[in-house]
Amino acid sequence: MNTISEKENARREAARELLGTVSCIAGILCGVGGVLFAILGASDNVSAGVIGAVLGILGFGLGQRRLAVVAIVIGAATVFFMAAASTGLIPGVSPMGHGYN
């Protein structure tokens, strides 16, 4: 009976680690994608950074400590970058909707 519960616990732990890793990688991709969209002038919405940070927090709760910290830092940096890009504080990145002719 113990071997079944040990196998089940090992399976649950592996699934938890996988879900944490996927969550962190998705958070990192959201953060990096948000910065790329701001640089390309496609979007200045800060929600990509917020989603990246939240996914990092979820990954931290699921046990992926180092990867989660990276996702949270990138998400927070994306929020500040997007806010600066939307107000025109970053040279070379024009804010959306301000290209009057």
CORJO-V254803 format. One line per field, one symbol per residue. burial: # if it has 24 or more other C-alpha atoms within 12 Angstrom, else .. Layout:
burial->???
This chain:
burial->................#.#################.###.#.##################.###..####################......###......
